[in-house]
Amino acid sequence: MMEDDQKSFEEKAKHIRESFDYMFYNLTNNVSNQTYDVYAESGLSKNDFAKRLGISRRKFNRILEGFENVDLKFIAKLEKEFGHKIDLGYPGKIVDV
């Protein structure tokens, strides 16, 4: 009986971990896509856009490609500098920064 409980626990933990990874992946892509939209609307070069955000062009490219995690400070700076609200919500849930 104890072995079944352990297996069930491990399966639940794996499911939660995979669900979190999936949600994090989608959130990262969502922020990346919204950042690209703000950049495209700005008419600025990548260098100038990155400078306004206080980051390197390399980091900015990695954000656009979805390979760089962003923090709330980055999102707040993006919203403040360019006047766009970044949606961090999932269906039914809205998170304001």
Helices and strands as residue ranges (DSSP letters): H 2-42, H 46-53, H 57-65, H 72-82
